[in-house]
């Protein structure tokens, strides 16, 4: 892109175009710098990599049980599209009131016949516990804001904050969106 801009700027007979282009680059420079230094560009790749490193051992679902994870809620499908899959939840991690990128509260598996394919994780924390300990500020992990899920909810849980990370299955809507159109419950 820089080469194209340089070529365009140095082309004879384009004074007005050069001025407009230079003006827009000068005005956009601070915005580009903020975008590059901000959370949106570096955080997704970093958090996805952290999750992959932390959960590689759980690619085989048989490793989840000995680590304290067990299936809950069946296979969760979206209200309009996509699915989450089967959540293998670690109760003590959910109840500790903390968020640790290396220890997600839930592993998410897609059913494929009688097998399970690891597709992502979910970080979960009780809203009242978190807010009381963190000056009423919602949780943020590696630049990603958690979503608030009020009560009552489909899981019959007290209000909580959650963040999905699709580290093992691409999500066309983004790595941190709840519902993944590439995950299905039809394979069970």
N, C-alpha and C positions, 0 to 999 in steps of 0.2 A: 504494500500500500504506500509506503514512503516513497518508493521509486516512482510510482504513478503520480503522486502529488508533486514531486520534484520535477518530473517531466512536464506536467501541466503548468506549473508555475513558470518554468523557463521557456515555454513556447511563445514565440513572438506574436504580437497582436492580441494578447489576451489580458490587457491591463485591468479591465473591469473585473473579469473573472478571477484574475490573480488577487486583486484587492478583496473581493468577496470571500474567496477561499482562505486567504490569510486571516481575515477578520474572524471568520467562523472557527478557524483553528485556534486562534488566540483566545476567543471566548470559550471554546470547548475544552481547552487544556486543563483548567482547574477541575472540571467535571470528570474528565478522563482520569486524572490523577486520583480523585476521590474514589472513583469506581475501581481502580486497580488496587488501591490500598484498603478498600472497604471489605466487608464480610462476603459480599456476593460472589466474588471471583475465586478467592483462595480457599475459603471455608468448605465449600461442598467437596472438593477433591480431598482435602485434608480429613474431614470427618468420615467420608466414605472409606478412606484408607485406614483410619483408626479402627473403624468397625470391622473391616476385613481382617486386619491383623488380630483383633481381639476375638473374632468368632470363627476363624479358620478351623479351629479344633471341633466346631459344631457342624461342619458340613455333613458329617455322618450323624444323623439324628440320635443314634444310640449313645453318643457322648453327652447329650443334653441332660438326661436323667441323673447320672452320677454327679453332675455339676449343680443339681438343684432345680433344674427346669422341668416343668411338666405341662402337658397340653391343657388348655382351658378354652372355653367358649365354642368349640368346634371350629369349622372353617368359616371365617367371616367374609361375607360378600358385601359389595357396595350397594347402597340404596338405588343407584341409577346405573352404575357401571363399575367394572373392575372388582378387585377383591383385595384382601390383605393376606388371607391364608389362615393357617392354624398357629395360634400364639402358644408358645411354650414359655410359661411365666415362672419366674423365680420369686416366690413369695417374700422371702427375707429381703431381697433387693428392693422390691416394691415398697415394703414397709419401713425401710431404713431412712426415708426422707431425704436421701442424697441422690445426686446424679454423678455418675462416673463414666466417661466415654468408653473406658475399657471393660465395663461390666454392665451391659444393657439389661434392663429388667425383663425383657421378653425377646426370644428368638422367634422369627416368623418363618414357617415352612409352608411350601405349596404341596398339596397332596398329588402324587403321581402314582395311581394304583395303590399298592400297599407300601410304597416308598414315600419319603418326605425329602423335598429339595429346599435347602436353605435359600431364602430370597432376601431377607432383611432382618431388621431388629426394630424394637420399639423401646424408647426410654419413657418411663412412667414414674410420676411422683404425686403423692396425695397433695391436693392444692392447699388445704388448710395447714398442713405440716410445713410445706415449703414456704408459704407466704409468711407464716409466723417467724420462721428462722431467717428470712431474707428481706426484711423491711418491705413487705408487700410487693416485691418485684418478681415478675414471672421468670421462670428459668430460661437460660440461653446456653446452648452448648456449641462451642466452636463457631459462634456467630449465627447459629440457627435458633430462632425463637420457637418455643414450645407452644402448642395449641392448648387452650383451655377447654375441657369437656365438663359441662355442668352436670348436676344431678337433679332429677333422675336422668339416666342414660340407658342405652341398650344393654349394658353390662351389669346393671344394678349395683354400681359402685358409687361411693361418695365422689364429689367433684375431684378431678385430677387434671394434671398437665401431661401432655404426651408429645413425642416427636418420633416419627418413623424415619428410618434411614434404609433405603433400598440399595444395599451395598452389593448384593449378589444377583440382583435381577434389575435390568434397566427399567425405569419407569418413564414413559414418554411425557408425563406431566411434571417430572422433576424428582430428584432423589429424596425429597423430604415431604412429598404429598402423601396423604393417608391412603388413597385408593390407587392401586396399580392395575392398569388395563392389560398388562402382560402376565398377571397372576390370575389364576382361576381355581375355583373349588370343584369344577366338573370332573377332575381327574381322580376323585376318591372312590 
